[in-house]
Amino acid sequence: MAVPFITEVKRTHTCGQLTKAQIGEEVVLFGWVQNRRDHGGAVFIDLRDREGLTQVVFEPDIAKEAHETAGQLRLEYCVGIKGKVVSRGSQVNPKLKTGEIEIKASDLTIFNRSEPTPFLVEDNIDTAEEKRLAYRFLDLRRRPLQQSLITRSKMNAITRSYLNDNRFLELETPFMGKYTPGGARNFLVPSRLNPGKFYALAESPQLYKQLFMVAGFDRYFQIVKCFRDEDLRLDRQPEFTQIDIEMSFVTQDDIFTIVEGLIKKLWGEVLGIDVPTPFMRMDFDESMAKYGNDKPDLRFGLEHIVLTELIRQHGAAGGVPMIWDAVEQGGIVKAMVVPGDKPMSRAESDKLEEFAKQNGAKGLARAKVAEGGEWTQSPLSKTITPALRQAINQACGVKTGDLLLFQFGRESLVHTVMANLRVHVAKKLGLIPEYGSGGVWKFLWVVNPPLFEYDEESKTWAAAHHAFTRPHDEHVQYLQTDPGRVKCHRYDVVLNGFEIGGGSIRLHDPKVQAEVFKALGIGEEEARVKFGFLLDALKFGAPPHGGLALGMDRLAMLLTGAESLRDVIPFPKTKTGTDLMTGAPGDVDDRQLREVHVRAAPLPQK
């Protein structure tokens, strides 16, 4: 008589739970066939669920019917088994938690058969990512991905527990709201009930969480989905999740303390690592000068040296006209030293120039430091004066055998090229792994950035973050006369070269807010149209407040050592924003478009 699995016979354990402590017990397991082996009478399978693997053996003299059914089993069949836990004796598998035992099966049922899968469901496979994403439901059966998502679930629970313990309320905000300019490009959603009008999918709950502070909720958080219609890369998806936090009556330091406590708890409970707090702090200007960006990886050196003033002191007489021209035209000069104890061949240094060009540079000047500080393997050595060469050597602290790399020109481009080159060289020299932490965790707050950035195309000032960031009190006087000088209470928390979170102290003073708008060229009428509801709220006793958002996807990627965000998101998009499994985005018919009052424009002729 068949055993009525599920209806009467319930699962007693998971496939990663049984040890020698359960020997002699009768158990029921459900799962998938990881592999099958027929040993001339006895049939062995490894049964898999999200918790692990258990070996099951079917023998004809123990359960003839179950043994016959086991002959039908193939990979990925979904089955239920009942049997007794026995010792594996000397055949222990030390790689498995369940490796000391096996199940002598007495009953077997096949819940569902499986067709041959397009790839093997194994820990390590070399199947193309496109194929795995097309069959993501099978890819997600693999242990590395399951462990990543299990870790992510644990992170959610830890986050909620920590913030609840610190008086935060978990409150929801709308996904669909009004489009407000600034920040990333929004996804737009047409309104059927309001012809010609559109919602914008929220790129963050920024304005809503500020309204929670105005409403007196004091401490808010949300693990929230956000949407940005941007070009994709390794650590970016069109829809992503962030841990969103806002607090009233706080300083920047108060927010840092809360966030550091959360990160310390996550690393402690997920990895068993005690993260030292408080985190190091670095001014934005220092970060840009030494590392070329505001998210430096501090696991290695290779700091940049800014030589602009030194070149200016030597002028055209320094003997390097192209560098002097760059400085005269308002550009900057940077150098980086590749240490001689990690030598690069001439061919390898030539490839660095190719990399620099891929990042927008015209080239990469370089020089090998020989005995006595002389430069070799460099066209610069032909014209540079001994005085300038000696000054550069001294400023860079070079030794014999070191390789000097130079970049000069427009400031933003020099920073970008040198920042990317620094990380590229570090990976080439084995100072950091290609991905993952390498067991080193370097947390950092980057603080005091500029409130505005200058747009060369429009010749106007734009908000570097958003228009509601509070400037330093002593810099308010420069809002109209020298906007580029204004620093603000904005901050990013950085880990190993990744920005894992960012936020600011908000503007709650309507008078200063009006000054910021004026500096941005936003008049009172335009401000009313774009931000009227928030400006109204700030007039009614808005408290001092500030907050931060942590990127949950990036945190999960770093905590699990995953290669990309796609490994920690259950159903991710490709680099072109498509879902290979469902076929999204897809076509809709003309009737659907008419219902939402939208007409599809024809594709441009190639």
N, C-alpha and C positions, 0 to 999 in steps of 0.2 A: 504494500500500500504506500502510495507516494506521500511524502511528508508535506503538509500544507505550509510551505515557507511564506513568510511575511504575515499571512492572515492569522496563523496560530503560533508558528515557530519564529521567534524574533531573534534578531542579531544580538549576540551576547558580548562580542568584543570587536575591535577593529583589527585590521591586518598588521598593525604595528604594535600591538599591545601585549601579546602573549609572551611569557618567559617561562623558565623552568618552574617558577612558583605555581603555574597552572597545570603542571603535569598530572595526568589522571582525570582532569575535568572534561566534561562534555561541553563543546562550544558550537556556536553557529556564526559563520562568517559570510559576508556578502562582498562581492567585488568583481574585478576583471582579470582575465587570464593574461598574465604577463609573459609567461612562456610555458611550454609543455614538453615533457620528455617521456618516452615510452621505453622502459627498461626491461623489455621481454617479459611482460606479465603485469608488473606494477606500472601504473601511470602516475607521473609526478607533474604537478603544476605549481607555479608561484602565483599566488592570488594577491592582487593589488587593490588597495583603496588609498585614499589621500594620506593615511597615517603610515603606510609602509607595505611590506611584503611578508607573506607567510607561506611556507612550503606545505603543500597538501599531497598526500599519497593515496591512491585508489588501488586496492588489492582485491582480486577476485574471491579469495577465501574469506575476506572480511565482509564485503558488500558487493555481491555479484552484479546487481542492477546498477549501482553507482559506478562500478568499474566499467560496465558496458557503455554507460552514458559518457563516461570520461573519454572513451575512445573517439567521441564526436567533437571533443573540445578543440578549438583553435584560438589563435591570439585574439584578444579583445572581446571574447565572449563574456557576457555579463551573467554571473552564476551565483548560486547560494550553496553552501556546503554545511553539513553537520558531521561532527566526528569527535574523536578523543585526542587530547593533547598528549604526545609521547616525546621522550627524549630522542635526540638524534645521535646519542652516544658520541663516538669519536668523529662523526661527520659534521662537526660544528662549523657554521659559517660566521666568522667573526665580524663580517661586514654588516650583518643584519642584527637589529635589536632582538629579533625573533629567531636568531640563528642557532639557538640551543635546542629548539623544539621543532616538531612538525605535527600535522594533523592526520591521523588515520581516519579517512572519511568513511562514514556509514551511509550518508545520503547526499545526493547531488541533484540540483535542478538548474536548468538553463533558462534564465529569465529572457535572454535575447541573444541571438546569434549576430556575428559581425561579418560583413564582407571583408575581403583583404584590404587593409588600410593603405593609403597612398604613401605612407612612410611608417617606419617602425616607431612605436611609442617607447622610446628609450631615453635615458638621461642625456647621453651625448650622441647627437646625430649631426650629419653634415648636409641635411636637406636644406635647400634654398629657403630663405625666410618667406618669400612670396608663396611658396607651396604650403608652408606651415600656417601662414596667416589665412590662406584660403580654406584650410581645415582647422581653424583655431580651436574648435571644440575637441579635436583629437590632440592638438599641440598642448592644450591645457591639461591633458592627462599625464604629461611628463612631470616627473618629480621636481626638477629645478623650478619650473613655472608654478607648480602647486605650492612649493615651499615659499616662493616669493609672495604669492597671494595670501598664504596663511600668515606670513610675517606682516603683511600689510594689514590684515584684519586685526592682528595683535596691536599694531601701531594705533589703529583707530580706537581700540578699547583703552589703551594706555593714555592716549590724548584726552579722551572724554573723562576718564577717571581723574587725571591730574587737574584739568581745568575745572571740573566740578568741585574738587577739593579746594580750589582757590577762588570760589564764589562766582565763577563764570556761568552765565546762562546760555544754553544752546538755543538760538533763535534762527528762524528761517527768513530768507529774503527772496524776492522774485527773480526768476530766471529771465523773464521778459520785461523789459523796462523801456524807458525813453533813451534814444541815442543822445549821448553827451560827448562833445569832442574832447580829444586828448587821449593819450595812451595808444593802445593797439587798435587795429581795424576790427570793427564789429561784424558779426553775422547779423543779417537783417531778416525779419520774419514779417511777411505781409499780413495785414489785418483784413479778414473777410468782412467784418461788421463795420469797419471804418475805411471805406474805399480810398486808395491812394496813400494810406498811412502805414507805417511800419513800426514794429517793435525792434529793439536791439537785444540780442542775447547778451547777458551781463558778462563783461570781461573780468569783473570782480564785484563784490557787494559794497564797494567803497562808499558810495553816497548813502546807501541804506544803513550801513553800520554806523555812520556818523549820526544819522537821524535817531538811531537807537540811543546814542549818548544824549542827544538833545531831549529825548523822551524819558531819560532818567533811569535807564536799565543798568548803567554803571559799568558792567563787565559782560561782554558778549563774546561768543565764539560760534563757529560753524565749520564743519568739514564739508566743503561746498564745491560743486562742479562749476567751472568757469569756462568761457569760450572766447577764443581769439582767432580771427581770420588772418593768420600770419604765415609766412613761409616756414616750413618745418625743418627740423634738424634733429641731431642725436637726442637732445634733452628738451624737445618741445613737441607738443601735440595740439591739435585745434581745440580739443576739450580736455581739460585737466582739472585736478583737484587740489585745493589748498586748505590749510588750516588757518582760518581767518579769525583775527583777534582784534578787539577794540576795548579801550579802557578809559574811564573818566578820572579826572583829578590826579593825573600822573605826570611824571617827568620821563624823559627818555630812559634814565637809569632804571626806573620802575618796570618799564616794558622789557628792558634787557634781562632783568632778574627773572621775570616770569618765563621768558622764552628760553633762557639758559637752563632753568629748572626743568622745563619740558624736554629739551634736548638731552639733558643729563639722564632723565628718567627713561627716555626711549633707548638710548645707547646702553644704559644699565640693564634694562629688562629684556631687550632683544639680543644684545651681544655680550652682556656681562662685562662691559667696559665702563670704568669710572672716568667720565669726562671731567677734567679739571675746570672749575669756574672760579672767578669770572673769566670770560673770553678776552683775548687780546683785542685792543682797539687801535685803529690806524686811520689817520685823516685821509680823505679822498685824494687830496693833492699828493701826499706821500705815496699812496698806492699807484697813482698814475705815473709818477716819476720813476718809481723803482720797478714797477711791473707792467705798466702800459694799459692796465684796466683796473676796474674797481672790484674785481673778484679774484685776487691773486691766490695762486697755489703756493703755500708756504712750506711744503714738504721738502723743498730743495732751494738752493741759492740761485745763481745766475741772475742776480739783480741787474737792472739797467743802470747805466751812469749817464746823467744828462750833461752834455758837453757844450751846450749852447753858449753860456757865458764865457767859457774858456775860449771858444772859437771867436767870439766877439772881441775878446781882449787882444787876440793876435791879429784879427782882421785879415785883409787880403794878403798881408805879408806872410801869413802862415803857409802859403804855398799850395793850398788846395782850393782852387777857384770854385769848384762846384759846391763844396760844403759852405764856403763863405757866401756864395750867392743865395743858398737856401736860408741862411740866417738873415741876410739883408732883406729878403722877401718876407720875413716874419715867421719863418719856420723854426724847427728845433732840430737838435742833433743828439742822437743817443748812441751809446756803445754797450756791448755785452761781451764778457770774457768767457770763452770756453777754456777751462783749465787744461794745462798741458799734461797733467797726470791722467787725463782721459782723452788721449790724442785722437784727432780725426785725420783721415787721409785727405789728400788734395781732391780726390774724386768726391769724397763725402762732403767736403766744404763747398764744392761746386754745386752739389745737389741742394745745399741750403739756399743758394741764390734762386734756384728754381722754385723752391718753396716760398721764398719771399715774394717772387713775382706772382705766384698763384694767389697771394694775399693782397695784391694791388700795388706792390712796390715796382719801381723801374729797374731795380737791381739790388745788390747787397755788397757794399764795400767791406773788405776784410784785409787783415794783415796778420802774419805769423811773427811772433816776437822771438828774435834770435838773441845771441849773446850780446851783452852791452846795450840791450834795448833796441837794437836795429830791427827794422821791419823787412820781412821777405814775403814772397808770394803775393805781392800787392802792387798795383800800379800807383797807389798813393805814395809809396816809398820814393818814387822818382822825383817828386816835386815838393813834398812836405819838408818844412824847415826842421832842423834838429831841435830847435827850441819848442816848437809845437808838438813834435813827436814825443819829446821828453815829458812835456806837460800832460799829454794824453796818457802816456804810460803811468805817470805818477797818479793822476786822477783815477785811473782804472785799477791801480795796484797790481799791474801785470808782473809775471815772472817769465823767465826763459821757457819757451815751448808753448806758451799760451796763444790762443787764437782770438783776435779782436774782430768783432762784427759791428758794423756801423750802419745806421739808417738816418737819413736826414731829409727834411722837407716839411710838408704840411703837418701840423701837430697831430691831428686826429689819425692820419694815416700812419705816421711814424709809431705812435702808440700801438695801433692795431697790429702792424707788421711785427713789431718787436715783442709784443705780448704773445702772439701766436708762435713766433720763432722760439721764444724762451721755453714754452711747453714742448714744442717739437724737438728741440735739442735735448731737453731733459729725458724724453722717452727714448731718443736715439742712444743716449749715454747710459740708460738703465737706471736713472735716478728716481723714476716713478714708473709704475706699470702702465701698459697701454690703456687699461681701464681698471676700476676698483681702487681701493685705498692702499693696498700693499701693507695693511696693518697699521698705518699712520693716519691720525685724524688731527687736522689743524684747523681749528675754528677761529673765526675772526669777525669783528665788527668793523665795517668801513663806515666812517661817520663824517659829518660836516661837508657834504658836497655842495656845489653851486645850486641855487634855486632855479636859475635859468640857463639855457644853452642857446647859442646864436645859430640861426639858420642862414647859411651862406646864400642859399638860393633866393629866399624871400627877403633877406636882409632885415630880419626881425628877430626879436627874442621870443623863445617858447619855453613853457614850463618843462624842466628836465624830468619831473616825475608827474605831478599834477598841480593844478592851480590852488589847491587848498593846503599846501605844505607851509608850515610856519617858518618864516625867516628868523635868523638870529636877531634878537632885539637890537643889538648894536649896529646891525646892517640895514635896518628899516630905512635909515636916512639915505641909503644909496639906491633905493628902488627906482627912482626917476632919473637920477644923474649918472649912475654907474651900475646897471643891473648885473653885469658880469662879476661884480665884486661881492654880490650877496650870497652868503652861505646860509644853509637852512638845517632844520632839525629833521633830516632824513637819514636813514641808516639801512644797511644791508648786512645780513649775517651770511658769511661765506665759509664754505668747507671744501678744502682740497681743489680750489679752482672753480667751484660751482657756487653760484648765488642760490642759497636754499631758502632765503626769505628776505623780505624788505618791507619797510613801512616808514611812517613819519609821525611827528607831532603835528596835529592839524591846526589850521587857522580857525579860531573861534571868535576873533574880533572883527566885526563887519568893517571897521574903518581901515584896518590893515589889509583886509581882503580887497577892498576897493582900490587900494594902492597897488596891490599885486596885479589886479586886472588891468589897471591903467598902464603898468609897465609892459604888459603883454599886448597892449593895443586893443583891449576889450572894453568897449564903452558900457555905460550903465544899461542901455537898452538891450545890447547884445547879451550882456551878462544875465539880464532878466529872462531872455528867451532860452538861454542854454542852461542856466543853473538856478532859475527863479525859486523853485521849491526849497533848495538848500539854503539860499540866501535868506529866504523868509524864516527858516528854522533858526538860523544863527542870530536873528533879532530877538528871539524869545528866550533869553537866559541860557544860551548854549554854554555848557561847562567846558573847561579846558580838557582836551582829550587827544588820544593818539592810539596808534595800533600798528599791526604788522600782519603779513600773511606769509606762512611757510608753505613751500611747494611740497605737498604730500608725495607726488610722483618722484620728485628728485630725492627726497629723503628715503623713500623706499628703494630707489635705485642704488643709492650709496650704502644703505644698511645691508642690502642683500648682495652687493658686489656685482649687480647686473651690468651688462654691457650697454644697454640703452633703456629708455623709458618704456619701450614696447614690451620689455620683459617683465614689467611690474604693473602693466595695465591689462586687464582681462581681454578687452576687445579693442585693440589700438587701430589707428589709421596708419597708412603708409606715408612715405615722404611727400607724396602728392595729395594727401588728404583723403585717400579712398579706403573703403573697407572691402578687402578682397573676398571676405566670407559672404557678406550680404549683397555686395554690389553697390553699396552706397558711395557717393551720391548717384541717384538714378533719375531717369526721365519721368516726367508726369505728363498727362495728356492735356489737350487744350481746354477741356471742360474744367479741370482742376485749376488751371491758370486763370480762367475767366472768373471762377468763384472768388479768387483772392485779388482780382482786378490787376493782374500782372500779364504782360506780354513778353514772350521770350524774343530777344534780339537775335537775328541771324549771325552765325559765326563769320568773322571777317575772311575774305578770300585770301588764300595764300599766294 
